[in-house]
Amino acid sequence: MAGFQLCPAAPLEAFSCRVFEALGAPRDIAGEVAGHLVRANLSGHDSHGVQRVVWYVDQADRDQLVPEARPRVVRERGTTALMDAQHGFGHYSTAVALQWAMDRAREHGLAVAAVRNSTHIGRLGEYTERAAGQGLIAIVTVGGTTPGAGLVVPHGGRERLLGTNPWSFGVPAAGHDPFIFDAATSMIAEGKVRFALSKGVELPEGCIVDKEGRPSTNPADLYAGGALLPLGGQVAGHKGYSLALASALLGGLSMSDDLADGEEPTGRLGGVFLVVIDPAWFGDGEGYRAQVGAALAAAERTPPAAGAPEVLAPGIPEARSREARGRAGIAVPEATWQDLARVGERFGVPLPDHREV
């Protein structure tokens, strides 16, 4: 695996935290974001890991990200809340919204929150894992739809309309790791295209088109006016397209009072939307978690298809990756490492110890 720098997780997290502090983020916000990124790397999702550090610095330079901003509660009524991220780090504002919803769900059985004016919120599985780890069910999505913009074309269309609009579901289990589903509604997440570009490798067929609408496997074509295709491809792209729109429409609850009197809707909607459920309010919470664990174990006992090594429950690959990378370290592509070096030099933050692999 030439062209990578191997670094333990803790020093890489400390480096990222210091960069975000130098950018203007308070220590607790910087720590939340840095920990989130490194846990994404540990989980095997490098697309949402430390390669984003440089991206966030660039967003702050262009006044698209306010590193010091904290979310505020705009409206709170019983088990629902609307929060404003105020263009701060989306990881922090979403974590605050999640904690609010978990607290209310324990009290009332269910809670719902929407967050507006959020920046990138990172890997959604991070939030559903947190909730499931505390015995709660969580659904998290972040999406947007903007005519002529976004990165994803609608099924059957040729002009960008949607974000990658991911969904994540987390369900706690007893005697088994929790069920964690986290996926974009495009054929591939944008961050994975960026990571492929940093590694200098081609994409699988059927993921993107170039600016002329022609199929492509070159990741650079996405950033030269191309687009991502919705999940499902030519056969079932209507499913990914519909899920993406659903994400944007639910996220759009955060924008429901944005229109001024007499103003015409533009079709632009989006935001963060999350639901937390306490299974105990529906009966025996521990019994439910035991049933979930048994169902997941039954799924994994399914005989594998020819050529497949085994059947895994959603969330198990990430758990295995965290164990392996926690021991071996995180391999960062050389191109990303050089980007981190430039950012570190700018802010006077030395790179952590590492070795080439």
Secondary structure, DSSP 8 states (H G I E B T S, - for coil): --SEEEE-HHHHHHHHHHHHHHHT--HHHHHHHHHHHHHHHHTT-GGGTTTHHHHHHHHHHTTS--TT---EEEEEETTEEEEE-TTS-HHHHHHHHHHHHHHHHHHHSEEEEEEES------THHHHHHHHHTT-EEEEEEEEE-TT-SSB--TT--S--B----EEEEE--SSS--EEEEE-SBSS-HHHHHHHHHHT----TTSEE-TTS-EE--GGGGGGT-EE-BTTHHHHHHHHHHHHHHHHHHHGGGGTT---TT----S-EEEEEEEEE-GGGGS-HHHHHHHHHHHHHHHHTS---TT------TTHHHHHHHHHHHHH-EEEEHHHHHHHHHHHHHHT------EE-
